[in-house]
Amino acid sequence: PTAIRLKGVSKSFGRTRVLHNLDLEVAWGDVLAIVGPNGSGKSTLLRLLATLTLPDTGTLSVGGLDLSRGGQEARRLMGVVTHDPLLYENRTAYENLAFHARMFGLDQIRERIESATSTMGMSDRLHQRVTTLSHGLRKRLSIIRALLHEPRILLMDEPESGLDQEALRMLDLVISDRTDPYRTVVMTTHNLGRAMERAVSMAILSHGRVAYHGPLESVSTQS
């Protein structure tokens, strides 16, 4: 039943301890919002799960796969949206997506790209170079890339940042899509209102520790 498990995870950058002996479990099918002030460790936690950085201590598993040993296999389960869109700027949107599709060994690449770009309203931008796209459109493109291989787990670091209202509505549809009941979403956000509207459960980070983790119903009851 567990999509993600962290046990005793700590992470420092130089002398700054960002995460402190952190434990967290996320069930399959959950939509978890991670909230907390700047510097609480939200982005670092997402980067650890995405295998973009390594923990100093502790264990992390995704889909039952220990990230210290099965990171490559686990990455096939995950779609990742980070603050930096990590796009090839001198390539077109289509070329960026096709490269990602080939990395994952996908078939029917053109059909997949057309379907995913339609989801985020970027079909008319496919053949523009990334350098010509606004910040908001680059963010849309990074979300499309994360969806392209139909991952079971979506990791999104403040995905609403830079999106206009139309794109936010499209993102909400992605987050709330229950076509696959096991599809799991973990997103960081600074917007508590959006977290309350879109998530099923919430984790509050404070000084690198989990101060609260539970269903949003409990948060509403306590408030």
N, C-alpha and C positions, 0 to 999 in steps of 0.2 A: 504493500500500500504506500510505500514511501518513495517519492520521486527524488527528493534531495535530502541529504543528511550531512550535517556538520557536527563534529565532535571535538571540543577542546581546541578550536582554531584560534591562533594568534598570528598577528602580522604587524611588523614594524617597518618603518622607513627611516633609516639612520637611528637616531635616538628617540624617535617619536613612535610610540606604540599606538596603532590605529585600531586593532581588534584584540580583545582580551579574552582568551579562553572561551570562545563563543560556541554555544550549542544551539542547533536549530534543525527542525525537521519540517519538511513540506510534503503533504500528501499529494498523490496523483489527482488531477482535476481541480486543485486549489487555484485560486487567484489571490496571490499574496502581495499586499502593498507593504513595502519597507519604508518607514518614515523616520525622521529624526533631523536634528539641526545639522548645519554644515560642520564637517569634521567628525561626525559621529561614526563614520565607517561604512556608509551605504554603498558608495561606488566601489570601495575596496572589496567589499563582500561580493558584489556582482562580478568584479574582475577575477576574483578567485574561482568562482563557480564557472566562469567562461574560460578558465585555464589561461588567462592573459597574464597572471602573476601566480606565484607559488606561496603557500603559507609557510611561516617559520615553524610552527608546531601544529599538531592536530591532523585530523583526517576529514576528507570531503568525498562524498559519493553522489553520483547522479545516475538515476536509473539502475541503482545497484552496482554501478561500476566505480571502483576506487580511482579517483582522478590522478593519484600518484602513479598508477600502473596502466589504467585503461583510458587515458585522456583522449586519445585519438578516436576511439570508439564512442566515448561519451559525447564528443563534439558533434557527432552525427545526430544525436538526439536533441541538440540545442540550436535555437536561433537567438542571436545576440545583437542587441542594439546598445551602443555605447555613446558617450558624449561626443567623441570624435567619430565621424561616420566611416573613416578608414576606407575611402574610395580612391580609385585611380583617377586623378583629376583630369588628365589629358585624354581619357577614354570617354566614350559615350555611356549614358546610363545603361543601354542595352549591353554594351561590351562588358561593363562591370558585372552585370547580372549573369551573362553567359559564362564569364570566367568562374564565378562562384558555382554555377550549376555544374560545370565540368569538374571542378574540385570535388564535388560530392557525387560525381558519376551519375548524374541524372539523365534520364531520357526525355524525349519530347520537350527539348529546352525552349523552343520558340513558344509553344503552347503554354508552358508553365510561366514564362515571363509575361506573356500577354494577360494571362489570368491574374497574376499577382499584381501587375501594374494597374490593372483595372480596379482592383480592390482599394488601392490608395490614390486613384484618380490621376495617374501619371502617364497614361497611354500616349498622349500627344507630346511627351518629353523624352521618349525613349532614345531618340537619335541625336539628342543634344549632348555636347561634352559637359562633364561635371563642372568644369570651370565656369560655365555660363549659368549654372543653376544657383538659385538663392539658398540661403542656409536652411530655410524651411523645406525646400524641395530636396535638398541633400538628405535631410532627416527622413523625409518620406521614402527616398530611395534606400536608405539603410534599413528601414522597416521592411520594405519589399524584399530586400536581400535576405533578411532574417526569416521571412516566411517561405522563401522559394523552395526549400527542400522539405517543407511540411513537417517541421520539428514537433516533437512531443512536448518540449519544454521551451518556453520563451523567456529570455532574460532581457529586461529592458531598463536601462538607467535613465530615469527622467525622460521617458519617450515623448511626453507632451511638449518639451522645451522646443521653442521655435516653430511650432505648428500653428497654422491659422485655424479658424473655427471649422471650416470644411474638413480639414485633415484630422482635427480632433474627433469629429463625428465618425470618420472612417476608422480611426484608431480604436475608438470605443467599440465598434463592431468587431474588430479583430480580437480585442480583449474578451468580449462577451460571447464569442463564437463557441458554442457547445456541440458542434458537429462531432467532435471527438471528445467523449466524456473524460478521457484521461489527459487531455491537453492541459498543461500546467503553466501558469504565468507567474513570474516573480518580477515585480517592478519597483524601482525606487521612485519616490516622488517627494517634492516639498509642498505639494498641494493637498492638504488634508481633506478638503472638500471632495476633490476628484477621487481620492483614495476611498472615501466613505461610499461614493456612488458606484465605483466600478469593482472594488475588490470583494472577496469573500472573507478573507482574514487579514490581519495586520500584525506586523512586527515593528516595535518601536526600539530604535537603537539610541543608546545614550553612552557617550564616552567609550564606544567600542564594545558595548555589552548589550544583550537583549533585555530591555527593561520590561517589555510586555510582548507576548505572542499569543494570539487567540482569535476566535471568530469575531467578525465585526458586530454581530448581535450582542456580544458581551460588552463591547466598547459602548454601543448605544445604550445598553441597559445601565451601565455604570455612570454614563454622562447624564 
